[in-house]
Amino acid sequence: MFSGRFDHSIDEKGRVSIPVRFREVLQRDGHDRMFITNFPFNGDRCLALYPPSQWEILNASLQS
């Protein structure tokens, strides 16, 4: 689980940078993609990043 605050801006092409520490862990664990969404559990203006396996679990939970 990643936790912390990283203030980043979105560039002119709509991209956001992912901290190197996060990228290294994701690559080490074999994740070649992530799902990025607004954090669904509070009103803060922040993003949540999920590897595919965790995204499927969250998505199923929200749909039920």
GROMACS elastic network, one bead per residue, 0.5 to 0.9 nm:
[ bonds ]
;  ai    aj funct       b0    kb
    2    22     6  0.75062   500
    2    49     6  0.88510   500
    6    18     6  0.89950   500
    6    19     6  0.79271   500
    8    16     6  0.68238   500
    8    17     6  0.69015   500
    8    18     6  0.85832   500
    9    15     6  0.83990   500
    9    16     6  0.63176   500
    9    17     6  0.79078   500
   10    13     6  0.77800   500
   10    14     6  0.55248   500
   10    15     6  0.52914   500
   10    17     6  0.77993   500
   11    14     6  0.53279   500
   11    15     6  0.53479   500
   11    16     6  0.65347   500
   11    17     6  0.87875   500
   12    15     6  0.74099   500
   17    20     6  0.88360   500
   18    21     6  0.84078   500
   18    22     6  0.67017   500
   18    23     6  0.65711   500
   19    22     6  0.54044   500
   19    23     6  0.64312   500
   19    24     6  0.88024   500
   20    23     6  0.50260   500
   20    24     6  0.60706   500
   20    25     6  0.86739   500
   21    24     6  0.52614   500
   21    25     6  0.64388   500
   21    26     6  0.87464   500
   22    25     6  0.53034   500
   22    26     6  0.61663   500
   22    27     6  0.85854   500
   23    26     6  0.51120   500
   23    27     6  0.60200   500
   23    28     6  0.84134   500
   24    27     6  0.52389   500
   24    28     6  0.60203   500
   24    29     6  0.86064   500
   25    28     6  0.50129   500
   25    29     6  0.61626   500
   25    30     6  0.86687   500
   25    31     6  0.87545   500
   26    29     6  0.51971   500
   26    30     6  0.63626   500
   26    31     6  0.52330   500
   26    32     6  0.74911   500
   26    33     6  0.84959   500
   26    34     6  0.87066   500
   26    51     6  0.78250   500
   27    30     6  0.50335   500
   27    31     6  0.54410   500
   27    32     6  0.65846   500
   28    31     6  0.75741   500
   31    34     6  0.73173   500
   31    51     6  0.65406   500
   31    52     6  0.78014   500
   32    51     6  0.86123   500
   33    50     6  0.89027   500
   33    51     6  0.67604   500
   33    52     6  0.72960   500
   34    49     6  0.63445   500
   34    50     6  0.54391   500
   34    52     6  0.61490   500
   34    55     6  0.83976   500
   35    48     6  0.80647   500
   35    49     6  0.55846   500
   35    50     6  0.50358   500
   35    51     6  0.62897   500
   35    52     6  0.67908   500
   35    55     6  0.67647   500
   36    39     6  0.89340   500
   36    47     6  0.65302   500
   36    48     6  0.56364   500
   36    50     6  0.64395   500
   37    40     6  0.80339   500
   37    46     6  0.85343   500
   37    47     6  0.54714   500
   37    48     6  0.54129   500
   37    49     6  0.66844   500
   37    50     6  0.84841   500
   38    44     6  0.87151   500
   38    45     6  0.72458   500
   38    46     6  0.58411   500
   38    48     6  0.58069   500
   38    49     6  0.87464   500
   39    42     6  0.67392   500
   39    43     6  0.80598   500
   39    44     6  0.75559   500
   39    45     6  0.77461   500
   39    46     6  0.59875   500
   39    47     6  0.53088   500
   39    48     6  0.51175   500
   39    49     6  0.87099   500
   40    43     6  0.78899   500
   40    47     6  0.89599   500
   40    48     6  0.83571   500
   41    44     6  0.87132   500
   42    45     6  0.86511   500
   43    46     6  0.86201   500
   44    47     6  0.89464   500
   49    55     6  0.86060   500
   50    53     6  0.78800   500
   50    54     6  0.58203   500
   50    55     6  0.54067   500
   50    58     6  0.89978   500
   51    54     6  0.55669   500
   51    55     6  0.61318   500
   51    56     6  0.88179   500
   52    55     6  0.50100   500
   52    56     6  0.62443   500
   52    57     6  0.88020   500
   53    56     6  0.53881   500
   53    57     6  0.66295   500
   53    58     6  0.89489   500
   54    57     6  0.50962   500
   54    58     6  0.62057   500
   54    59     6  0.84768   500
   55    58     6  0.51135   500
   55    59     6  0.58963   500
   55    60     6  0.84694   500
   56    59     6  0.50762   500
   56    60     6  0.60728   500
   56    61     6  0.85178   500
   57    60     6  0.52653   500
   57    61     6  0.62031   500
   57    62     6  0.87207   500
   58    61     6  0.50571   500
   58    62     6  0.61648   500
   58    63     6  0.86149   500
   59    62     6  0.51900   500
   59    63     6  0.61763   500
   59    64     6  0.87341   500
   60    63     6  0.51803   500
   60    64     6  0.63114   500
   61    64     6  0.53799   500
